[in-house]
Amino acid sequence: MAKMTATERMMATAMCQEADRVPVFGVFIDWAWAQLYGKDSFLEYSYDPERLAKCMIWAAREMGVDSVAALP
């Protein structure tokens, strides 16, 4: 089986189809935010959607997760 993208992997799993591996979900956004912007700035994340988006992309790339969710 060829390597799937994160989106393909999540969609296959949601449709009860075989994926190339088990999807990985679960980065605590406060941890990821602290890695980029410092732990003392976490309360700012809900006020800055651009930095929040950058944080989510970083978590997906650096941590290898297939899906990232941030809830205020």
C-alpha positions in Angstrom: 0.0 0.0 0.0 1.3 3.4 -0.9 1.9 6.0 1.8 -1.3 8.1 2.3 -1.5 11.7 3.1 -3.0 12.7 6.5 -6.3 13.6 4.9 -6.5 10.4 2.9 -5.7 8.4 6.1 -8.3 10.2 8.2 -11.0 9.8 5.4 -10.2 6.1 4.9 -10.6 5.5 8.6 -13.8 7.5 8.8 -15.2 5.4 5.9 -14.2 2.1 7.6 -11.6 1.5 4.9 -8.0 0.3 5.3 -5.4 3.0 5.9 -1.6 2.6 5.6 -1.3 3.0 9.4 -3.4 4.0 12.3 -4.2 7.8 12.2 -2.5 9.8 15.0 -4.7 12.4 16.6 -3.9 14.3 19.7 -1.6 17.1 20.3 -2.5 19.4 23.2 -2.6 22.8 21.6 -1.3 24.4 24.8 1.8 22.3 24.6 2.4 23.0 20.9 1.7 26.7 21.5 4.2 26.8 24.3 6.9 25.3 22.1 6.5 28.1 19.5 5.5 31.1 21.6 6.4 30.4 25.2 4.3 29.0 28.0 3.4 32.4 29.4 1.7 33.5 26.2 -0.9 30.7 26.0 -3.9 32.8 27.1 -3.3 34.9 23.9 -4.0 32.0 21.5 -7.7 32.6 21.2 -7.1 36.2 20.2 -4.6 35.5 17.4 -6.0 33.1 14.7 -2.9 33.5 12.5 -0.5 32.3 15.1 -2.9 29.6 16.2 -3.0 28.3 12.6 0.8 28.4 12.4 0.9 26.5 15.7 -1.5 23.8 14.3 0.5 23.4 11.1 3.7 23.1 13.2 2.2 20.4 15.3 1.1 18.4 12.3 4.5 18.7 10.6 6.9 18.4 13.6 4.9 15.9 15.6 3.6 13.9 12.7 0.0 13.9 13.7 -2.7 13.5 11.1 -5.2 15.9 12.7 -5.0 18.8 15.1 -7.9 20.5 16.9 -7.9 23.6 18.9 -10.8 24.6 21.1 -10.9 27.9 23.0 
